[in-house]
Amino acid sequence: MKIDSNETLIFGAGGQVGNRLRGLLPNAVALDRDQVDFTQLETISEVLEEYKPKIVINAAAYTAVDLAEKEPEIAHLVNAEAPGRISEWCCANKAIFVHYSTDYVFPGKGMEGSVENTAPGPINEYGKSKLEGEKLVVKHFYKQGLDKGRFFIFRTSWVYDSLGKNFLLTMLKLGAEKETLNIVSDQIGAPTYAKDIAEKTIAAVTRAMDKDPFPSGVYHFCQAGETSWFLFAEEIFTLARDKGFDIKVKTVNPIRTEEYPAPAKRPMNSRMDCSKLETRLDLKFRNWKVALNECIEDLYTRYHTS
Ligand SMILES: NC(=O)c1ccc[n+]([C@@H]2O[C@H](COP(=O)([O-])OP(=O)(O)OC[C@H]3O[C@@H](n4cnc5c(N)ncnc54)[C@H](OP(=O)(O)O)[C@@H]3O)[C@@H](O)[C@H]2O)c1
């Protein structure tokens, strides 16, 4: 069965992933913060009652990791209470609920990729709020019984796109302005293109509606391969130069996390093992370098052919 865009509601349609979902599901109800503010929890059920979707995809989140240290209550409302409310409504109305979470639910110790049941232990307020959100979603669905609806929590990492606030666009801006940059080289993870997240989400939901559906639960959901922020930056500059971007930067220095103080602590190891999802859906994420190349090419075409 194909996902019916008429029966789908997307929260967070103005964000990186939400915007991609909106593009792939043109008939879906696509709402951004102006239409539903998650800090006003009552508006969530009002809007769900109005549209009565069969599938709800929540791409809205408080993603300002450093600011969350100052505003943990707002992060909690948006990242925990709001998905909790959505899951209550989905359970009561037998709707499929797709929600996104993050590698930041883990403490980031060791060198291996975490699996879905690796013990969480967030080290910053953003990660705590996202873990609380996961727990509320799981709790509501298990309390109501999984026959009442289905949920999928996709944990992704280091998201970027050709719009929004992300590391790729920051590097392209800094790379065009500065000759020397210092970039953290001891945090390891998988940069993930929002376009791939949206496409795989639709593949997963389509599969969930098949006769042989795949089970509700938490799934790791990121691009294949791994890198550091430093090597990610180097790859961005190499690809951008190749495509014809004006990149001034001559030297990129690897630095340690301690040399780049930030309000929120970051996990050192953000690797996630996606084999559970890949096996159940027979679906593979592309390598991060392949996806990055495509995104930079799209960016170049957009800005240099208009
Ligand atoms: N970005 C990453 O690196 C990353 C990494 C791991 C996991 N994730 C997860 O992946 C999912 C998608 O992330 P993304 O990168 O697409 O995020 P994003 O680009 O920051 O988009 C988040 C969206 O949520 C909206 N939002 C923020 N506060 C809101 C509120 N109070 N009420 C309603 N909407 C609100 C934002 O609106 P405004 O534009 O008006 O602020 C924005 O449209 C999220 O669950 C995130 O936690 C992201």
Ligand as a Chemical Component Dictionary entry (heavy atoms), coordinates in Angstrom:
data_LIG
# 
_chem_comp.id                   LIG 
_chem_comp.type                 NON-POLYMER 
_chem_comp.pdbx_formal_charge   0 
_chem_comp.three_letter_code    LIG 
# 
loop_
_chem_comp_atom.comp_id 
_chem_comp_atom.atom_id 
_chem_comp_atom.alt_atom_id 
_chem_comp_atom.type_symbol 
_chem_comp_atom.charge 
_chem_comp_atom.model_Cartn_x 
_chem_comp_atom.model_Cartn_y 
_chem_comp_atom.model_Cartn_z 
_chem_comp_atom.pdbx_ordinal 
LIG N1  N1  N 0  19.352 18.815 13.500 1  
LIG C1  C1  C 0  20.082 17.772 13.919 2  
LIG O1  O1  O 0  21.307 17.775 13.792 3  
LIG C2  C2  C 0  19.409 16.574 14.516 4  
LIG C3  C3  C 0  20.219 15.533 14.994 5  
LIG C4  C4  C 0  19.596 14.407 15.550 6  
LIG C5  C5  C 0  18.230 14.338 15.612 7  
LIG N2  N2  N 1  17.470 15.365 15.159 8  
LIG C6  C6  C 0  16.011 15.261 15.289 9  
LIG O2  O2  O 0  15.463 15.177 13.985 10 
LIG C7  C7  C 0  14.190 15.829 13.958 11 
LIG C8  C8  C 0  14.154 16.846 12.833 12 
LIG O3  O3  O 0  15.187 17.788 13.077 13 
LIG P1  P1  P 0  15.521 18.972 12.070 14 
LIG O4  O4  O 0  16.989 18.986 11.904 15 
LIG O5  O5  O -1 14.644 18.902 10.880 16 
LIG O6  O6  O 0  15.139 20.212 12.999 17 
LIG P2  P2  P 0  14.993 21.737 12.605 18 
LIG O7  O7  O 0  15.477 21.999 11.238 19 
LIG O8  O8  O 0  15.552 22.511 13.761 20 
LIG O9  O9  O 0  13.414 21.909 12.574 21 
LIG C9  C9  C 0  12.661 21.833 13.742 22 
LIG C10 C10 C 0  11.312 22.437 13.471 23 
LIG O10 O10 O 0  10.601 22.449 14.726 24 
LIG C11 C11 C 0  10.010 23.732 14.869 25 
LIG N3  N3  N 0  9.791  24.091 16.263 26 
LIG C12 C12 C 0  10.690 24.535 17.172 27 
LIG N4  N4  N 0  10.060 24.878 18.299 28 
LIG C13 C13 C 0  8.732  24.667 18.080 29 
LIG C14 C14 C 0  7.574  24.868 18.848 30 
LIG N5  N5  N 0  7.614  25.405 20.067 31 
LIG N6  N6  N 0  6.387  24.542 18.314 32 
LIG C15 C15 C 0  6.289  24.034 17.065 33 
LIG N7  N7  N 0  7.341  23.846 16.272 34 
LIG C16 C16 C 0  8.561  24.164 16.785 35 
LIG C17 C17 C 0  10.997 24.682 14.223 36 
LIG O11 O11 O 0  10.345 25.897 13.942 37 
LIG P3  P3  P 0  11.209 27.242 13.790 38 
LIG O12 O12 O 0  11.920 27.089 12.476 39 
LIG O13 O13 O 0  10.182 28.308 13.807 40 
LIG O14 O14 O 0  12.157 27.273 14.953 41 
LIG C18 C18 C 0  11.385 23.886 12.975 42 
LIG O15 O15 O 0  10.451 24.063 11.937 43 
LIG C19 C19 C 0  13.982 16.405 15.351 44 
LIG O16 O16 O 0  13.235 15.518 16.121 45 
LIG C20 C20 C 0  15.392 16.486 15.927 46 
LIG O17 O17 O 0  15.406 16.407 17.338 47 
LIG C21 C21 C 0  18.022 16.475 14.586 48 
# 
loop_
_chem_comp_bond.comp_id 
_chem_comp_bond.atom_id_1 
_chem_comp_bond.atom_id_2 
_chem_comp_bond.value_order 
_chem_comp_bond.pdbx_ordinal 
LIG N1  C1  SING 1  
LIG C1  O1  DOUB 2  
LIG C1  C2  SING 3  
LIG C2  C3  SING 4  
LIG C2  C21 DOUB 5  
LIG C3  C4  DOUB 6  
LIG C4  C5  SING 7  
LIG C5  N2  DOUB 8  
LIG N2  C6  SING 9  
LIG N2  C21 SING 10 
LIG C6  O2  SING 11 
LIG C6  C20 SING 12 
LIG O2  C7  SING 13 
LIG C7  C8  SING 14 
LIG C7  C19 SING 15 
LIG C8  O3  SING 16 
LIG O3  P1  SING 17 
LIG P1  O4  DOUB 18 
LIG P1  O5  SING 19 
LIG P1  O6  SING 20 
LIG O6  P2  SING 21 
LIG P2  O7  DOUB 22 
LIG P2  O8  SING 23 
LIG P2  O9  SING 24 
LIG O9  C9  SING 25 
LIG C9  C10 SING 26 
LIG C10 O10 SING 27 
LIG C10 C18 SING 28 
LIG O10 C11 SING 29 
LIG C11 N3  SING 30 
LIG C11 C17 SING 31 
LIG N3  C12 SING 32 
LIG N3  C16 SING 33 
LIG C12 N4  DOUB 34 
LIG N4  C13 SING 35 
LIG C13 C14 SING 36 
LIG C13 C16 DOUB 37 
LIG C14 N5  SING 38 
LIG C14 N6  DOUB 39 
LIG N6  C15 SING 40 
LIG C15 N7  DOUB 41 
LIG N7  C16 SING 42 
LIG C17 O11 SING 43 
LIG C17 C18 SING 44 
LIG O11 P3  SING 45 
LIG P3  O12 DOUB 46 
LIG P3  O13 SING 47 
LIG P3  O14 SING 48 
LIG C18 O15 SING 49 
LIG C19 O16 SING 50 
LIG C19 C20 SING 51 
LIG C20 O17 SING 52 
# 
